[in-house]
Amino acid sequence: MEFKENKPIYLQIIDFCFQKILKKDWMEEERIPSVRELAVSLEVNPNTVMRSFEYMQAEGVIYTKRGMGYFVEKNAFNIILKLQRKDFFEEVLPETFKAMDLLHVSIEEVVENYRERKI
């Protein structure tokens, strides 16, 4: 994983996990990689992954089964959508609008580019 300098690593790990759940790579009620497994695969300190897991557990996205590991909560998909949409509208979109104003990019240009994008 390529980490960005402008955002704490534990938050980028949360984003990574959220994407796995939103893409349904990690299904609700299924086990996810352990702290150690994820730390090894992402090449980060296990304490950093643990911090990410603690946040996701506090938000109701994952839960632990004693002796079995971490699992995706039943309603995790909807919880993540709500969290990510809130972040998008409160953080990402205002910054995007500032850049659009600075660069004189119209909403029509954005819509046109959106429609022409290749998925």
Order of alpha helices (4+ residues) and beta strands (2+ residues): alpha-alpha-alpha-beta-beta-alpha-alpha-alpha
